[in-house]
Amino acid sequence: MTRMLRLGLLLLAGVPALAAAQRPRPESLDTLLARAGRDSNDATTHYALAMGYWEKKKWDEAERALRTAILVAPSYAEAYLALGILPMVRGERYWKDRAKRDGPEALSAAFTEAELFYRRAFQLNPLVDLSILGKAQEAGPDIISRPGGFAIRIRPFWEREFIKALNEFQEVRYDAAFNRLNALVTRPEWGGAYENVASPVLWFHGLAAAHLGQYEVAVHDFAVLTGRAYATEEEAAAEGIPLATNDFRYLLATMLYLAGRHDQAIPVFQRALEFDIGLYAAHVQLARIHEAAGRLEEALRERQRAVDVNAEQADPRVDLATTLLRLGRNAEALEALTVAEGMNRRDARIPYLRGVVAFHVGDSAQGRAAFERFLAIAPSRMAEQVTEARARLGAP
């Protein structure tokens, strides 16, 4: 395998997870706008611009930038998560005005879409960066005005510490968040039964554990959540988590996989697929398990199944190409990349790898055309690949 082909495979190894913005001190909007204009085919620049607008509470502009990010990179989990929580940060007044202007159906559609975005974020990357959660606020007043009188809201005993933990997620302090949530799950108010812990507490406790590499703890949490959701056959959204039973099942399988319990993860992924044949992310995870075990033919079957159930997206075909390359089936990989490139003309990784593979199989004409296309759209963060392509073309 040539050096360039190895470089191409390394480039694509992180397809589902673009670098998450860690929310450093925000740059000026003018700087972010200029960068997004220069690097219009780099989803991370649009995400950074969205975060700039987010800090300024310019929600419409933030939404536009986030939607551009997922248009450029349809597997950008952080952008999906931000879109998933955006309706909650817009505020009650916005939604009242929106209801008057567009009617209740528009609100229902907006929140349904947000739930789908939230779910997709964790399907794409269960370890999606959580700093976008933002500065959480305690729920409104204990006495709530309603037509005809007042209602008293009883705060759950765990609410205050839970919100502090969410704020620690914003600061990317997963260890502090985990310790705080771990203290919560052991509180005597749960009656000494782990199964009694509130779902939001278990959800974020499991996520914090996973981010710290404590996958066995995460397995326990998601097993409880899966069993709880299955027993009631209700959406967990009733407790503030817009996930369904099968979402928890998929996440449980992923945690088993990350914990190295592959023999247990495989049937759980397969069970998730029985309930949702369109859950292509489960095929992706199964392919990774098989590849790690050297079962490349089985991995290839899972890659093809992912393509079959998500035929309109480029990323599953790119994944398919990487497995074909590992099998030495370069001509088929080249065909898959050619189709993928037509599906997403803004993803510079695809023409780059297509050029690498074309030169590798001796198709210099296609290789040159692919590299020329790559150079026309490559973002600045791909400087190393730009240098490689120019060298191959003999360009300055």
Secondary structure as GFF3:
##gff-version 3
##sequence-region A 1 396
A	DSSP	alpha_helix	3	12	.	.	.	ID=ss1
A	DSSP	alpha_helix	29	38	.	.	.	ID=ss2
A	DSSP	alpha_helix	43	55	.	.	.	ID=ss3
A	DSSP	alpha_helix	59	72	.	.	.	ID=ss4
A	DSSP	alpha_helix	77	90	.	.	.	ID=ss5
A	DSSP	alpha_helix	92	102	.	.	.	ID=ss6
A	DSSP	alpha_helix	104	124	.	.	.	ID=ss7
A	DSSP	three_ten_helix	131	133	.	.	.	ID=ss8
A	DSSP	beta_strand	143	146	.	.	.	ID=ss9
A	DSSP	beta_strand	149	152	.	.	.	ID=ss10
A	DSSP	alpha_helix	159	170	.	.	.	ID=ss11
A	DSSP	alpha_helix	174	185	.	.	.	ID=ss12
A	DSSP	three_ten_helix	188	190	.	.	.	ID=ss13
A	DSSP	three_ten_helix	194	196	.	.	.	ID=ss14
A	DSSP	alpha_helix	199	211	.	.	.	ID=ss15
A	DSSP	alpha_helix	215	232	.	.	.	ID=ss16
A	DSSP	three_ten_helix	236	239	.	.	.	ID=ss17
A	DSSP	alpha_helix	245	258	.	.	.	ID=ss18
A	DSSP	alpha_helix	262	275	.	.	.	ID=ss19
A	DSSP	alpha_helix	280	292	.	.	.	ID=ss20
A	DSSP	alpha_helix	296	309	.	.	.	ID=ss21
A	DSSP	alpha_helix	315	326	.	.	.	ID=ss22
A	DSSP	alpha_helix	330	343	.	.	.	ID=ss23
A	DSSP	alpha_helix	349	360	.	.	.	ID=ss24
A	DSSP	alpha_helix	364	377	.	.	.	ID=ss25
A	DSSP	three_ten_helix	380	382	.	.	.	ID=ss26
A	DSSP	alpha_helix	383	393	.	.	.	ID=ss27
###
